[in-house]
Structure formats: structure tokens, C-alpha cells
């Protein structure tokens, strides 16, 4: 019976093949042709639903709302450059905004990874294999890439729109910047899914990458290959949204820091005094050895350091090293413009002495160098304006020593102001030494004895409670403080 059935099936298949040859003049698999379009339409519908970002949009809105509702007291306002947490869990030092942003990015990355795995399995590719880009798989891959590209572009446009519509809401704008940055750096599947499907890497049963191709590595680009237009448009859109979001925060931060800096500068009466401060450094100006020397400033004004450090504290509060480098550059540029503008306005009202002019010259050069020499033209113009107040011969004598002091001050502050100094990291060959003034010896309080009286003899009897108390009496001697050479 089985033989008869097999014979009948073979006969039917032969008749079917003969009919196809007679009708179409070639041997065709009509079942594949008839079901090709229904299969593709069903696949298109399934992946279009998966790539509709229906589960991502609520997460984005929830992250934006949470950032707005969060009070300033919960925003680590008292944060410093170094974390005070003793916990070994580094995640405790990550702001909640960044955690939320990367949670969204992780969900998006997993969605793309799942879609890519399902597409390969639908084509019949097993775990660890890859598919050739042809036929219906090519059409399916193109549909997936179109939907993914459209969703990512719309996400970038949505974030940019949120920044533009509510530009006065710094928290919302900053969260948009965090989200755009997290998607750019955290969704690795963008550089995989939007490339040709025959370049998709292998995966295992857990839908994880086995082989990471070079195109998924940031900073690796083959100049001989044409640039992927879809990846570029997505990257440009996210970059634009990220820069727009961080710009709102940069403008607010620079404005607040510059406002306090301007008030401190205007109240610095020492800039108008002719007396040489005691902390100025004495430098030798004569190479022959005649003993000629002069006093020049070697330390930066406290309000300059305070302004720069306050800006870095705000940077640390919102993410620190997790922020994009472009945001730190933007803050440095905006802060340089604001602080130099404050100098322009204040110096027009202050009657600077020669000593004050030298101190301001040191501060202006230091500020420009720390802030990656942003607004360099404005800084040079301000320095020329200040040097015109000095005698040309005197300035020719002061200049090399003053700039040497500035370079050493820059290197001494390389840790305190490391967030800005990392942008340019100047004067690495400068010899760093402590600033020295007229009285380099630190002023310390007079040393006094911790106790006025201490026992100088041991009890003669250790008999406990019933012992002769008179025999166990302790002789107390008065301690006289030693007389130091300075007191003599």
C-alpha cells in the first residue's frame, strides 16, 4: 500500500511538473510563487508592528515627566567632583536621569535585536548561521530597515521638538539630551540592522551577538566603503537633538556662574590697591647674578577658581564623565564668553592699580587656558587692553615671568579643574612647584600640651579594693610646655 501511495504521489508530481513545463515553458515551483506575496505581506505586517515603537514612546514620555517632577533637592545639588559614597556599586553615583535614558536605549536595542533574529529564523537560518541577501529575504530586510530608520528619525524629531516647544524647561531639555545620547551610544543595533542583511552577524539562542563586526565599533570607519545614508541621517538627527537639549542646560549654567563671578569681581578691592600682596612670588630678573628681583602674582584669584569649580560641580551633578564631550566643550565656550564679558563690563568701572592689572592679566590668561582657549580672540583683545595700562618697559620685564607663573598655576589645578583641562591639557612639560611668597613657611598655631597633668609614678601596691590606698597613691607631675626657638 505504501509503495502504491508513493507511486501515485510521484506520478502526480511528475504530471504537475509536466504541466508547468507545457504552460510556462520551464519547470517552476508554483506553490512558492503563489504563496510568495502572502508570505511577504504577513511578514511586513508582523515586523511593522514590532518596529512601531509602541513600547518605547511611553517610556520616553515617562522619563521626561519624571525629570520635570524631580525636585532640585533630589538632583544631587551638593555633589562634588569626587563622589563621597563609600559603596562599591558604581551605579549609585549615576543620576536617575541617565539611568532612565539608558533603560529606554536598552529596550530599543533589545527590540531591534529580536527583530533581526526573527527575520533570520523566518528565512530558515538557524542559530549561528547567516543568510544570503536575495529573493524574499532581501525584500523583508529592506522593509525592516525602512521601518527602523523611520522610527529612529521620528524619535530624534520628537526629542528636538520637545526641546524647542519647552525651551525654558531645563530639566525636560536636559532629559532629551540624555535620551538622544543614550540612543546614540547605547543602541548598538543601529549600526547592524541598518546595514545590508548579508552583513548581519551571527547570534546564539539567547539572541546575543556572537561576532561583532567592525561596523559596530565606534570610531572604526573604512574610507573605501560608501557611507550608509540611513545610519548617517539617524546619527545626525540624534546628534542635533542631543546638542539642542544640552545647550539649554549650558546656557543656564554659564549664566548663573557668570552672574556670581561678576559680583565677586566687582567687590574685589585688592585690584585697586598699590601695595604688593604678601602671597606674590619673588622671581629673579637678572641672569648675571646682580640679585635683582621682583614680585609677581603666582596664584589665581579665589573667585575665578570658585566660578570654574562651580561649573564643574554642576557638570558632575548631571552626569560628569557620562556626558558627551560636545556638551563639556559647549559649556567651556559659553562660560569663557560670559566670564570675559564680565571682565569687559567690570574693568570699565574699576580703577585698576598696576598690581591689580597684573593679577587680572594672570586670571584672564588662566581662564582662557582652562576653558580650552575658547573665545581666544576676546581674551587676546582683553589682554592687550590691560597691557596698555602698564609701562611698556615694565611689561616687557614682567611678561615672561608672569606667563610662567600662569603655566605652573594651570598644572597645579589640573586635578581640581580636570573636567575642563582634559579638553586641551596644555603645558604638560611645565615644571610644577608650589607657589612661594614672602613668607613661604606655613603659619601654624602654637603647640600646647594635650594634658596639663599626667602621672609620673606607678602605684606601689596592686591589692584591689582591700589594699592600702595610701600606698597606692599616684604622684602627679605638672607638664611644662617646651619652649620653641620662635618663642625665644
C-alpha positions in Angstrom: 0.0 0.0 0.0 2.8 2.4 0.9 4.5 1.6 -2.4 1.3 2.3 -4.3 0.8 5.6 -2.5 4.4 6.7 -3.2 4.0 5.7 -6.8 0.8 7.8 -7.1 2.4 10.9 -5.5 5.4 10.6 -7.8 3.1 10.3 -10.7 1.1 13.4 -9.6 4.3 15.4 -9.1 5.5 14.4 -12.5 2.2 15.4 -14.0 2.4 18.7 -12.2 5.9 19.4 -13.4 5.0 18.4 -16.9 2.0 20.8 -16.9 4.3 23.6 -15.7 6.7 22.9 -18.5 4.0 22.8 -21.0 2.3 26.0 -19.8 5.3 28.2 -18.7 8.0 26.5 -20.9 10.1 25.9 -17.7 10.0 23.9 -14.5 8.5 26.2 -11.8 7.5 25.7 -8.2 4.1 27.2 -8.4 3.4 26.8 -4.7 6.3 29.1 -3.8 5.2 31.6 -6.4 1.6 31.6 -5.3 2.4 32.0 -1.6 5.3 34.4 -2.1 3.3 37.6 -1.8 1.0 36.5 1.0 4.1 35.4 2.9 5.8 38.8 2.4 2.6 40.7 3.3 2.3 38.8 6.5 6.0 39.3 7.4 5.7 43.0 6.6 2.7 43.4 8.9 4.4 41.5 11.8 7.7 43.5 11.7 5.9 46.8 11.1 4.1 46.2 14.4 7.3 45.2 16.2 9.1 48.4 14.9 6.2 50.8 15.6 8.0 51.9 18.8 4.7 51.4 20.7 6.5 50.3 23.8 9.3 52.9 23.5 7.2 56.0 23.3 5.5 55.5 26.7 9.0 55.0 28.3 10.3 58.2 26.7 7.3 60.2 27.9 7.6 58.7 31.4 11.3 59.6 31.6 10.6 63.2 30.5 7.8 63.6 33.1 9.9 62.1 35.9 12.7 64.5 35.1 10.4 67.5 35.3 8.7 66.4 38.5 12.0 65.7 40.3 12.7 68.4 42.8 16.1 70.2 42.9 16.8 68.8 46.3 16.8 65.4 44.9 19.1 66.3 42.0 22.4 65.9 43.8 22.8 69.7 44.1 25.5 69.2 46.7 27.6 66.9 44.5 31.3 67.5 44.2 33.9 66.4 41.7 34.7 63.3 43.8 31.9 61.0 45.0 31.5 60.8 48.7 29.8 57.4 48.5 31.6 54.5 50.2 29.7 51.9 48.3 31.4 49.8 45.7 28.4 49.9 43.5 29.2 52.5 40.8 25.6 52.6 39.7 24.8 54.5 42.9 26.7 57.5 41.6 24.8 57.6 38.3 22.0 60.2 38.2 18.5 58.9 37.8 18.0 60.8 34.5 20.9 58.9 32.9 19.6 55.6 34.3 16.2 56.2 32.8 17.7 57.2 29.4 19.8 54.1 29.2 16.8 51.9 30.2 15.0 53.3 27.2 18.0 52.7 25.0 18.4 49.1 26.2 14.7 48.4 25.5 15.1 49.8 22.0 18.3 47.7 21.4 16.6 44.5 22.5 13.7 45.2 20.2 16.0 45.6 17.2 18.0 42.5 18.2 14.8 40.4 18.5 13.5 41.6 15.1 16.8 40.7 13.4 16.8 37.3 15.0 13.2 36.6 14.0 13.9 37.7 10.4 16.8 35.3 10.1 14.8 32.4 11.6 11.8 33.2 9.4 14.2 32.7 6.4 15.2 29.4 7.8 18.6 30.5 9.2 19.4 28.6 12.3 21.4 29.8 15.3 24.9 30.7 14.4 24.2 30.9 10.7 23.7 33.7 8.2 21.6 34.3 5.1 22.2 35.4 1.6 20.6 38.7 0.5 18.3 37.5 -2.2 14.7 36.9 -3.0 12.0 37.5 -0.4 14.6 37.8 2.4 16.0 40.8 0.6 12.6 42.4 0.4 11.9 41.6 4.1 15.3 43.1 5.2 14.6 46.2 3.2 11.2 46.6 4.9 12.7 46.1 8.3 15.4 48.7 7.7 12.8 51.2 6.3 10.6 50.8 9.4 13.6 51.0 11.8 15.0 54.1 10.1 11.6 55.8 10.1 11.1 55.1 13.8 14.5 56.4 14.8 14.2 59.5 12.7 10.8 60.2 14.3 12.2 59.7 17.7 15.0 62.2 17.1 12.5 64.7 15.7 10.3 64.2 18.7 13.1 64.9 21.1 14.1 68.0 19.2 10.5 69.2 19.2 10.3 68.8 22.9 13.3 71.0 23.4 12.0 73.7 21.0 8.5 73.8 22.4 9.6 74.0 26.0 13.0 75.6 25.8 12.5 77.3 29.2 12.2 73.9 30.9 15.8 73.0 31.6 15.0 69.6 33.2 13.0 68.4 30.2 15.6 69.7 27.7 18.4 68.0 29.6 16.5 64.8 29.7 16.0 65.0 25.9 19.8 65.4 25.6 20.4 62.3 27.8 17.9 60.2 25.8 19.5 61.2 22.5 22.9 60.5 23.8 21.9 57.1 25.3 20.3 56.0 22.0 23.3 57.1 20.0 25.8 55.3 22.2 23.7 52.5 23.7 21.7 51.1 20.8 24.5 49.1 19.1 21.9 47.5 16.8 21.5 50.7 14.8 24.9 50.1 13.1 23.9 46.4 12.5 20.3 46.5 11.5 20.6 49.4 9.0 23.5 47.7 7.2 22.8 45.1 4.4 21.3 41.9 5.8 24.1 39.7 4.5 26.4 41.6 6.8 24.3 40.8 9.9 26.4 39.0 12.4 25.7 35.6 13.9 23.6 35.1 17.0 23.1 32.4 19.6 19.9 31.0 21.1 19.8 33.9 23.6 19.6 36.5 20.7 23.0 37.8 21.6 25.7 38.7 19.1 28.5 36.1 18.7 30.6 38.1 16.3 30.7 41.9 16.5 31.6 43.2 13.0 33.9 46.2 12.7 31.0 48.4 11.7 29.5 48.2 15.2 32.6 49.6 16.8 32.6 53.3 17.3 35.4 55.2 15.7 36.1 52.5 13.1 35.3 53.6 9.6 36.6 52.2 6.3 37.1 55.2 4.0 36.9 52.9 0.9 33.3 52.0 1.7 30.4 54.3 0.8 28.7 55.9 3.8 25.5 54.4 4.9 22.9 57.1 4.2 20.3 55.8 6.7 22.8 55.4 9.5 24.1 59.0 8.8 20.6 60.5 8.8 19.8 58.8 12.1 23.1 59.8 13.7 22.7 63.4 12.6 19.2 63.6 13.9 20.1 62.2 17.3 23.2 64.4 17.4 21.1 67.5 16.7 18.6 66.6 19.4 21.3 65.9 21.9 23.1 69.2 21.2 19.8 71.2 21.4 19.0 69.6 24.8 22.3 70.2 26.4 22.5 73.7 25.0 19.6 74.8 27.2 21.4 73.5 30.3 24.7 75.0 29.1 23.2 78.5 28.7 21.5 78.4 32.2 24.7 77.1 33.9 27.0 79.6 32.3 24.7 82.5 33.0 24.3 81.6 36.7 28.1 81.1 37.2 29.0 84.3 35.4 26.5 86.3 37.4 28.1 85.3 40.7 31.5 85.7 39.2 30.7 89.3 38.1 29.5 90.2 41.6 32.7 88.8 43.2 34.9 90.6 40.7 33.2 93.9 41.3 33.8 93.6 45.1 37.5 92.8 44.8 39.0 96.0 46.4 42.5 94.5 46.2 42.7 95.2 42.5 42.7 98.9 43.2 45.5 98.9 45.9 49.1 99.7 45.0 50.5 97.6 47.9 52.1 94.3 46.8 50.3 91.3 48.4 52.3 89.1 50.7 51.5 86.0 48.7 53.0 87.2 45.5 56.0 85.2 44.3 59.5 86.7 44.2 61.4 86.0 41.0 64.9 86.8 39.8 65.0 89.0 36.7 68.8 89.3 36.3 70.7 86.4 34.7 74.1 87.9 35.5 73.7 87.4 39.2 73.3 91.0 40.5 70.4 89.9 42.7 67.7 91.9 41.0 64.2 90.5 41.7 60.6 91.5 41.6 57.3 90.3 43.0 54.6 88.9 40.7 51.3 87.1 41.2 51.5 83.3 41.1 48.1 82.2 42.4 44.7 82.7 40.7 42.1 84.8 42.4 39.8 82.8 44.5 36.6 83.9 42.8 38.0 82.7 39.4 38.7 79.2 40.8 35.3 79.2 42.6 33.4 80.0 39.3 35.2 77.3 37.3 34.8 74.8 40.1 31.1 75.6 40.5 30.6 74.9 36.8 32.3 71.6 37.2 30.1 70.7 40.2 27.0 71.3 38.1 28.5 69.1 35.4 29.1 66.4 37.9 25.6 66.7 39.2 24.0 65.9 35.9 26.4 63.1 34.9 30.0 64.0 35.0 32.1 61.7 32.7 28.9 60.2 31.3 28.1 63.5 29.5 29.1 63.8 25.8 32.4 65.7 25.2 30.5 68.1 22.9 28.4 69.2 26.0 31.6 70.0 28.0 33.0 71.9 25.1 29.9 73.9 24.7 29.9 74.7 28.4 33.6 75.8 28.2 32.8 78.1 25.3 29.7 79.6 26.8 31.4 80.1 30.2 34.5 81.7 28.6 32.3 84.2 26.7 30.3 85.0 29.8 33.3 85.5 32.1 35.3 87.5 29.7 32.2 89.7 29.1 32.0 90.2 32.8 35.7 91.4 32.8 34.9 93.8 30.0 32.0 95.4 31.9 33.7 95.4 35.3 37.1 96.8 34.2 35.4 99.8 32.7 34.2 100.8 36.1 37.2 99.8 38.2 40.3 101.9 38.6 42.9 99.2 38.5 46.3 99.7 40.0 49.4 98.3 38.4 49.3 95.3 40.9 45.7 94.8 40.1 46.3 94.9 36.4 48.9 92.1 36.7 46.6 90.0 38.8 43.8 90.4 36.2 46.2 89.5 33.4 47.1 86.3 35.2 43.4 85.5 35.8 42.3 86.2 32.2 45.0 84.1 30.7 44.3 81.2 33.2 40.6 81.3 32.5 41.1 81.2 28.7 43.6 78.3 29.0 41.4 76.2 31.4 38.3 76.7 29.2 40.2 75.1 26.2 41.1 78.6 24.9 37.6 79.2 24.0 36.9 82.8 23.0 40.6 83.2 22.3 40.2 86.4 20.3 38.3 88.1 23.0 40.8 87.0 25.6 43.7 88.4 23.5 41.9 91.7 23.0 41.3 92.0 26.7 44.9 91.2 27.5 46.1 93.9 25.0 43.7 96.4 26.7 45.2 95.6 30.1 48.8 95.8 29.0 48.3 99.3 27.6 47.8 100.4 31.2 51.4 99.3 32.1 54.7 100.9 31.2 56.0 99.1 28.0 59.4 98.5 29.5 58.0 97.2 32.8 55.6 94.9 30.9 58.5 93.5 28.8 60.1 92.6 32.1 57.0 91.2 33.7 55.6 89.2 30.8 57.8 86.0 30.6 57.7 85.5 34.4 54.0 86.2 34.6 53.2 83.7 31.9 55.5 81.1 33.5 53.6 81.6 36.8 50.3 81.1 34.8 51.5 77.9 33.3 52.5 76.5 36.7 49.2 77.5 38.2 47.4 75.7 35.3 49.3 72.5 36.0 48.7 72.8 39.8 44.9 73.0 39.1 44.9 70.1 36.6 43.1 67.8 39.1 40.7 70.3 40.7 39.6 71.6 37.3 40.2 68.4 35.4 36.8 68.4 33.7 37.8 71.4 31.7 41.6 70.9 31.5 41.1 67.5 29.8 39.7 69.3 26.8 43.1 70.7 25.9 45.6 69.6 28.6 48.2 72.3 27.9 51.8 72.9 29.3 52.5 69.2 30.0 56.2 69.9 30.0 56.0 72.7 32.7 57.8 72.0 35.9 55.3 72.2 38.7 56.4 73.6 42.1 54.5 75.1 45.0 53.8 78.8 44.9 56.1 80.7 47.1 55.6 84.2 48.6 57.3 86.5 51.0 56.5 84.0 53.9 56.6 80.5 52.4 56.6 78.9 55.9 53.1 78.0 56.8 51.6 79.8 59.7 50.6 77.3 62.4 49.1 77.6 65.8 51.3 77.5 68.9 51.8 73.9 70.1 50.4 73.2 73.5 50.4 70.1 75.7 47.3 68.0 75.4 47.2 67.4 79.2 48.3 69.7 82.0 49.0 66.9 84.5 49.9 63.3 83.9 51.0 60.5 86.4 54.8 60.2 86.8 54.9 57.2 89.1 53.2 53.8 89.4 51.2 52.6 92.4 53.4 50.5 94.7 50.6 48.1 95.6 48.0 46.4 93.4 45.9 44.8 96.1 42.5 45.7 94.8 39.7 47.2 96.9 41.1 46.0 100.2 44.6 47.3 99.6 46.2 50.2 101.4 45.0 53.2 99.5 47.8 55.4 100.8 50.4 53.1 99.4 48.7 53.1 96.0 48.6 56.9 95.8 49.9 58.3 92.5 52.3 61.1 92.2 51.1 63.7 89.6 53.6 66.0 87.9 52.8 69.2 86.0 53.9 69.2 82.4 55.6 72.3 81.3 55.3 73.1 77.5 58.6 73.1 75.6 59.9 76.5 74.5 60.4 76.7 70.8 63.1 78.7 69.1 60.5 81.0 67.7 59.3 81.9 71.2 62.8 82.8 72.2 
